[in-house]
Amino acid sequence: MNPPPTTGPTYAAMAGTPVLPATGPRLLAGWHETGAPADLAEHRRRYGPLPLAGRPGRPTGLIDEVTAAGLRGRGGAGFPTARKLAAAASGRRPVVLANGCEGEPASAKDAALLDLAPHLVLDGAVLAAHALGASEAVVCVHDGAAALSTLAGAIAERDDPVPVRLVAVPARYVASEESALVRFLNTGDARPTSTPPRPSERGVNGRPTLVDNVETLAHLALVARFGARWFRAAGTPELPGTLLVTVGGAVRRPGVYEVAGGTALGAALQRAGGPATPVPAVLAGGYAGSWLPVPRSLDAPLSHEGMRTAGAALGVAVLLALPTGACGLAQTAHLLRYLAAESAQQCGPCTFGLPAIATDLTDIVACRRSAPAALARLHRRLEVIPGRGACAHPDGAARLTASALRVFAADLHDHLQGRPCPGAGDPPLFPIPARR
């Protein structure tokens, strides 16, 4: 199979390099072929050698190819990757930071990618660092994660033109936010900071720093090899390529699935075997995401525009199916208490606002006499919390809460009337990490 043409010669696919089919698995192709993680020899057999092009510090070719590919970040915000590359290239010798911390408890996509295809992630980090003329590439994962040993072994196998450093970060929800990672590397304190300046302006050791999710960098490695046209053969114009989606909750085969951008929400659930019970709602985007009603939202495309139209955000690609009989309000209250406990305790919306809305919703779930007053307080608080924190943590908690009040409006009415849902006393159905 001949490599498809690219938009520019600098990062055209190298002669003799194996080319993945334009459709089907890309990031997880090796797993689908062999059922096993790929060592360096297997990785190079499948993808070919690292496609270094030009001298270090000449990013134009890579930026042009990534721009043509339309690659967007897979860590949650969906920011155009080429713009991040260009921003980091505008200052003195930068640093590349690969974020594999995966602070979202319901997500397993980064862990799966780092376990099954660590060299694809390292390729992307090294390619970005070489193009930018970076002093080093840093790969961050949570302390205690299995990926630490996997990545250490993978790095030891390689002889890269840019030094790669592996760093363990405290396993806290907000520690994986990009400014928190930079702060941790600079000071040892893994808490977010207010921006500006952004990491691309002043990051690790004061240098411009490119912070990208590990899945984004793995896609970048494929774009550099096979080009923009190949990348766009999957997905939609708004979200080209594939994405890794964690599907959990009331489905028959929970797990991580690679789907094309724009795949319908219902089709993604079917990839996981379909609902194990009737599903009244799906939590999209993780614990900082939004509840979507079923069946009305099953046709919603998994893209930034598609999720926005449906009333949610793509965010971290997580879909959690709520089983029939569970109380969506109670499950939201569990998540809110977790999010409140994960506050960095450095700004009011988190320190005071999140425990307050968690308490309000808990009072409603318990059908206490104070529930109507709690609902009134909750509405007031949801109006003032978003946009006021040092990071987006309080915004996500507010978004989650507002969506629960909207999607579970009938249950809310019953609770206010003193009629709790049958599942109101259930324990958490979705993973809540133990405090460390």
N, C-alpha and C positions, 0 to 999 in steps of 0.2 A: 504493500500500500504506500503510495507516494505521499510525502508531507504536503499538506495544503499550503498555498501561498499565503504570505502574511502581508501586512500593510507596509512594512519596511524591511530592508535587508539586514539590519543590525541584529535583530533577534529572530531571523527566519530559522525554521527548524533545520538542524544540522543534518547533512547527508548521512544516511544510514541509521539515523535515530529511529527507534520504534515509535509509531504514532498510535495513540489510543483512538478507538472509534469516536466519531463526533457525538454519538448518542450512547447512553449507558453509563456505567460507573466510571468515574475519572479518578477522584481522590482515593477511592476504595477499590480500584480495579484489581490491585494485587490480592486483596482479601477475597474478592469474588473468584479470582483465578485459582488461588492455592489454598485459601482458608487459613493462611498463616501470615504473621508479620514478615516484612521484607528486610533482609540484611542489605548491606551496601551492594554486594554483588548482584543480588536479585533486583534491587532497585535500579541499578545501572543497566541490567539486561532489559528491563521494561521501558525505562525512560531515556536511556542514553546518558552520556557524560554531562557534567555541569556546563551549560551553554554560556560560558563567559565570553563577552564581546567587548572589544576595545580596551582601552586603558582604564584603570580605576579612576573614579571621580568624573566619569563622562556619562551622566544619567539620561541624556536626551533620548537615546534610542529606546531604552526601557520605558521611560515615561510615555513616549509616543505610542509604543505598542500597548501599554496598559490603558492608555486613554482610548485607543481604538477598540480595545476589548470591552470597555465599559465595566471593568471590574470594580465592585463596591465592597466595602469592608463587611466581613461576616461575623464581627464581634457584637453587633447590636445596632449601632447607629447607621450603618450603611453608607458611610462617607466615601466618596470616590477615591480610590486608592492612588490614582495618578496625581491628584491634588496634594495628597499627603507626601508623596515622593518629591514633588516639586517644592513644597514648603520646606522639607528637610534639606533639600539641595541648595537652598538660598543662603545658607550661612557657612560658618567655618566647619571644619571636619566633623561630620555628624556621627551619631550612634544609631544602630538599628536595634529595636527592642521587640522581640517576638513574645506576644502575650498568650500563654497557654494555661493561665490560672483557672479559667472557667469558674468564676465566682457564683454563677447561677446554679443552685443545688439541683435543679431538675434537668440540667443539660449534661449530656455525656459525649457530645460530639467531639470536643477537643481531646478528651481522654482517649476516645476511640481512634482518632486520627494519629495522635502521638504514639499510640501503641502499635498501630498497624502500618503506618507510613511515616515514621519519624524523619527519614531522609528527604522526603518531599518537602516537609516543613523547613528542614535545615537548608535545603537547596534554595528555597525562597528567601530565607533570611540572608544567606551568603550572597545571592545574586543582587538583592537590594543593597547590601552593604558594599559590594564591589562597585556597583554602578554609582553609588553616592560618594565613593571614596571614604567610607566610614572607618573609624578607628577600631571598632569591634562590633560584633553582633551578640546581644544578650538574649537568652531564652529564659523566661520566667514561668515557673509552675508552682503550684501550692506545695507547701511543706507537707511531707507525708504522702504525696501523690505517687502512684506507681510509675508515672512518666519520668520521674527523676532518674531511676535506674535505666529505663529504656533509652532516654536521651543521652545519658552519660556514656552508655555503650555505643550508641550511634555516633556521637561526637568523636569517641576514641578511634573509630574505624576510619575516619575521614582525614584528609590533608587539605584543608581549605585555605584559600588565599587571604582570608580575613579571620582573625581569631574569634572563636565562639565560646562564650562563657555561659554556664548554666547556674541559675540562681533560684533558691527556694524562698518563696514568699509566704508570710503568715496566711493560714487558711481562713480568711475572713471574707465576708460578702463584698465589702467595699475595697478590699486590698487589691483587687484586680482592675480597678478603675485606672486609666492611664496616668493621671497625675499622681495617684497613690503609688504606682509602681516606680515612677521617677523619684518621688520623695523617698521611698524605701531604699532605692539604690544610692541615693545621695546622703541620707541621714539615718537609715534604719527604722524610720517611722512610716508604716504603710497606711497612711491616711490621705484622702484626697486633699488637694489644695485648690484655692480659687484660681480661675484663669480669666484674663491673660496674666502672664505669658503662657502660651501653650507649649507643650513639650517640643513641637517642631521649631519653636523660637528659642527656648532655653530649657533644656532637659537634663539628661544625665551628665554630671560634671559641668553643667552650664553649656553643653554643646547642643546644637539642634538634634532632636531625637525623633526618628520615625518609630511610632508605636503601632504595630499591626497585630491583629489576631492571627493565631497560627494557621487557621483555615485560609485566611486571606493570603498569607504568604505561600501556602501550598498551591493555591490557584495561580499566584504570580509565577511560580516555577513552571507551571504548565503553559501559561501565556508566553513566557520567554522561550520555551522550546517549540511550541506549535503555532503560535501566532493568534492574532485577534479574530481572524475569520473562523478558525477552528473553534475558539472559545465561544463565539456567538452562535455556533450551530446548535447549542442547547440553551434553553431558557427563553427569555423574552427580551425585547429591546430595552425595557426598563430595568430588568434584572437578568443579564446574560449569565450563562454558565449553569453550574449545578450548585446546590447547597446541601450541607449536612443538617438533618432535622432529627431531633430527639423526640420520639413519640412515646408517651407513657399514659398511665392511668388505666381506664377501663378498655384496653385493647388486648387482642389475643397474643400478640407478639411484640411487647414493648422493646424498644431498642433504637439504634441510630440508623437512619436510612439516607441515602444520597438520592436527591430528586432534582429535577430541572427547575430552575427559577420559574415562578408562575404556576407551578403545579397546584391544583385545587386542594384546599384543606381536606375535603372528604377523600380525595385520592391518596393523600399522604396517610390518612388513617387506615385506608385499605391496604397500603403497603405493610402496615403493622398487623395485618390479619383482620382488620375491621373491629368494630366495637364488640366487646365481650358481653355487654349488656346494653339496653337502650341508653343513649347518651343525651342528656338534655342540654349540655353546654360543654365547651372546650376552652381551656385557658391557653391563650396564644401569647407567646413572647416571654414565658417564664413568670417568675414571681413579681417582676416589675411590669407585667403585661396586662392583658385585658381578657375578661370573659366574653365569649361569643356564643350566641344561642344556636342550638341545633334543632331542626335541620336547616334553618334559614341561612347559615353561614357556610354550609358545606361546599358551595361553589366558589367561595372567596379564594382568589389566587394567592399563593405564598410569594408575595412580592411586596415591596414597600408601598406602592400605590394601591395594590389590591387589598392589603390589610388595612390601610388607612380608610379606604372606601367602606370596608366592613365594620369600621369602628374600633380598630385595634392598631397595633404596630407590629411589623415583622420582628423587630428586636432580635434577641437571641432566638434562633429557630427551635422553639420548643412547643409541642402541642400536648396538652394534658387533658384527657377525656374524663369528665365527671360521670360516675355511674348513677343510674337511676336509684333513688332512695337516699342518696347523699344530700346533705344540706350545703348548698353552695355558699351561703352566708357563713356557716360555721367553719367550712374549710378556708374561706377567705380570712376569717378571724385568726385561725391557726397561723396562716402565712404572715399576717400583719404583726402578730406577736414576735415571730421570728425576725422580720424585717426591723422592727423596733429595737430588738436586742442587738442587731448588727450595726447600729448607728456608730459612727466614729466619734460621737459625743463632742463635736466641735462647732455645731451651729444649731440654732434654735429649732428650725423645722424638723430636724431629726431628733434632737435631744428631748424635746417636749412634745412636738407635734405627732410623731409616730406612736409613742405610747398612748397619747390621748385618743387618736382615732382607733387604735386597737382596743382600748377600753370601751369606747362608745359602741363599737360593733359587737364586742363580747356581751355588753349589757342587752343589746337588741336580740342576739342569739338566745340568751338566757330568758327572754320574755320578762324581764324585770319591770316593775311598775314605772321605773325611770326610763324605759325604752323610748317613748315618744320624745322626751327631752334629749335623750342621747342622740336620736336621729337628727333633731334640729341642730345640736352642736356639731354633729358630724358634717352636715351640709356646710355649715359656716367654716369649719376647719379645712374642708376640701377646697374651698375657694381661696384660701390664703397661703396654704403650704407650698404649692408648686412654684418653681422658679426662684425660690429664696434660699436654697441650700448651696453649700460649697460644691456639691456634685449633684447628680440627678437621682440620688437614692430616694429622697422624700417625694420627688415627682412620680417615681415608679409606684411607690406605695399608695399615693393618692389616686393614681390612674387605676390600679387594681381595685381599690375600694369603690370608686365611682362606677366602674363597670359592674361590680357585684350588685350594687344597689339598683342598677338599671336592668340587668339581665334576670335577676332573681326578685323582681318587683312583687310578684304574687306571693312568694315566700316571705318577703319583708312585711307585706300586709298582714299575713297570718301571725307572724311573730309579734307584731305590734298589738294584735288582738289577743295575745296570750295563747296562741296555738302554734307551738314549735313544730318544725319539720321532724319526721321520724328519725332522720339521721343527725339531728342537731347535737347529740352527745357523742358522736363518733370521734375517734382519734384522728390525727392527720392522715390523709390518704396519700399525700405526696411527700417526698423526702424532706425532712427537717434535720439538718446536721446538728450533731451534739456540739455544745460549746467547748472550745479548746482553750 
